[in-house]
Amino acid sequence: MKVQPRLLISIIFPLVISVLSLLIYVGYSEYKNNQKAAISQATSNVRIAREYLEHHFASAESHMYLLEQLWEEKNSIPGLMEAAQTIVSEKSKYLEVGLLAYGNYYGTDGFYKEAATHQFVKRPWYKPAKPGQTYITPIYLSDSTEKWTVAFVAVLAPLERQEVRVILEVDVASLYENLSLLKTLDNGYVYAVERGTGNIVMHPDSSRIGTPSVSVGQDLLAVIEEGEGTGIIPSYEYQAKEKFSVYDADPLHNWVVLSGAAKSEIIMHTFSISAVTLSLLVFILIIGLSFYIIHRVHIYGRQLSEVESIPELLDALKQMAEGVIGCQSIHLYMRNAYSGDFESAQCKHCISEKELRLNLASRLGNLAKLPEKQPDILSAFLAPGKTCIRVPLTKNKQLIGLLYITAPRLELPFFINMLRTYAQGALGHVMLALRIQQTDAMTGLMNKNYLQAQIEKQLKANGKCYVAMIDIDDFKVINDTYGHMFGDKVITSVANCLRQESDRPAVVARYGGEEFAILLPAKDLPAAKAKLDSIRSSIASVVIESGRKSCRVHVSIGGAEISENMETSIARADQALYQAKACGKNQVVIYCLNSMLQTTFAE
């Protein structure tokens, strides 16, 4: 039978329209899902950036308070400038500390300007203010350092009818270094704008600093002033690209923190992930399967982009691996930034980076299928006799984790790479958040929360470990004698000594104030006692100097073997520490399980 052309046309045209309509619908749905995921990621980045800035602003205000107290106690220009020089020398984010007093200006690094009051009223950091007020200036380009800065200014009580002000200049570029690591999609970034001027204060393109923001206009600033401190800027044009941003302006010292990306990135991301749907034009039979898989991937990917903790990350990874690839189980190893080891997120197993690279060499950075008869060092431990896929997770070309998928049912590299893209973004986000949460800002040591988590981990692993509480003897006397700035120097010096004297497996943390803690592995009590006494002796031998001030400090140490639970272990170490203090300080006391205290006296 001869088929008329019009009949073919009547059949083909509706079929083509139906297929194209389906493609448009799928693409639009994927675009909306990606848009929601990008907004969620940007919102999370803004929250982390805000917490980071609040932390550093609080640190700057704390240093300003110390300088104010020092001036009010002594009214000594040399004393205040010596303390100021110590702050600037030890904190790279501070550019200069200045003092306007007796009509003159005194700055760090020996800067001095006589009869400067009338000249400095024209400086960017000056504005009329009453004694007792503290304010933060708009951003300006420092004449002395030629760097963009904001200044914390404290107006003190006048002397001899002349103004007294303390000025602390903060390097905006140094403050932004860690925030530049936060990414929305591939190229989106975090930036900040002044509410008062609408000028940019933080941006990856340094030429944009100090210039008017494109995204934050007067209309948005008016909305913020009316009380709408958080929200989304759905669309604006920058450098011939249509973009979106999430903002937060509550209240953060009159700064608006934003994070966003180009909408073209969402479109390109959608096109790259949904490329498999193009086969609908040829393979009509796989339309349903392709739609289902890609739809599920976006759901899993969105869940991954929203995780905030390691348990949430593991659950989301397991769901995505089982839903997209199909597998028996997954195993995640994360690089510990403190030790450099790769630690299992699910069990007590860990492996050093050196051992890992010796066994895997150049293959470590590539996707790899590991047959059951050719396992690598980790797959042989995790799933002996089973096929695995090793998925390296990287950030800025640095290996941050390894994901092992055991007994995979679907081994197509396309879907595995989709999983890898989402997984390494989520892992990098969680690790950065953990790093900020687990590190002591002043000393760079780990904090109390991290130490307690490691004790819990050792208790589950039944490892032979000891926890020691370390307290600087007579620290209040040091503060009263030499001042709080020298006291800070003592804390950081003791922290550095603890870091140098402790072996790599040990965890050194600042527990609070002048108190530190160490979690160290040791084969028995005498070995632990010997190591702790070596640490005590090393600290006692260090001469701490700052300007013309110097002293030696001693520490008392109380230790206990970890057992039963974390609270009991720390309480026993505290009890031993109190005994060390009571017995004359500068010594090590170890708590014994029979409730007898064994003491090592100072030499």
C-alpha angles and dihedrals in degrees: 000000000000114000115218116233091232090059091054090047091049090054100038097046096057090043092053091046091050093050093046091047090052091049091050091049093048092047093048092048091050091047092053091048091050090046091054091047092049091050090048091050092047090050091052091049091051090051093051091045091050093051090047093051093044089053093052094042088053089050091052091048089051091054090047090052091052091051091048091051091048091053094045091050099049111005084217117153094194091047094050094044091049090055090045092052089052091053094049093045094052100038114059091192090067116080103182143348117211136187124204106198139142088009092298133102121228120189137181120267089042098294114158134173121185122215089005103151097096091045096046095051083076094054117109093243094056125093132148110274140155125247111275094034123121122191142169118233129225114262117281140168109256114232093209100045100023089223131122110258146166119211133218107214125192118193109211132190111292122251122211087356091298129117123261118201134166115209125196114188116204122204104234093196092054090048090053097052096092093038090057087070092066108095133186108209108326104316107016117114146188119257138164136221132195113246094210098052105016089232123141115253100174127030137141088237103069091199089067094060112109093017126110115276119244095205099043106059131167092271092057092044089054090052090050092049089054089061106268095126099166133040149104130287096212099195143002136145123246125169091349091305128112109231142174131210139192114219139195123189103164096147112295098158094299094306126129112214115206140178128182147130143221115282088225087068090058090048093047090046089051092049093048094050096041095047089109090066090067087076087073088085090062105020105045091167094067096051094103095046094048093048092049095049095047093044090052092047090056091049092050091043092052090050090051093050090056100051118120104181142037095254090051090047092052093048092048093046092049092050092048095046093047093043099044105029105013116230145163097241145332131228124198125200117192127198111242105224089202099055104014090233124131108239128193112245090210107041142015096270120118137165131199119249090236093055091045094053093044090057100039103026115174093353091073096088097050134080108257137188110214113202117214091253095047107047126161123232094275101039089051088058098040102041113007113195094013134105114251138185115217113210115189114212116208141179121195088351091302120120109242101164150355124227118200118198111195125208095358116197096197116043101178109140091217094065093038090054090050088054090046093052093053094040098052092046091051093044092050090050093050094045092051091049090048092048092054091046097046103044127086106231097211102049104020089234122126115272134238095270092056092048093051091049090052091050089053089049093052091048090056090046093050089228122169100247139146129211118211129192113210123196128184108238118239093357093157089057089052091051092047093046103041104018135252095282091059087045088058088050089053092051094050092045092052089047091053091049092050090050092050096044097046121088118241098258090054120095115222118194140171105237097190139302109349093342125104134180136207129199106199134172115233133167093228145347097275091052092050091046092050093050093048092048089051089054091048091050093048092052091049090055095055119100110212113208134182117168108312093341123095139159145153122241134203130207135209117219130200119187139184137176110253111248142139096014143339096260093051093047093052092044090054092049089049090051089052090048091053088051091052089052092047092050094058106285127250093081145095124249122186121202113228123208091237087064092250115127117225112204134201109199124215118266 
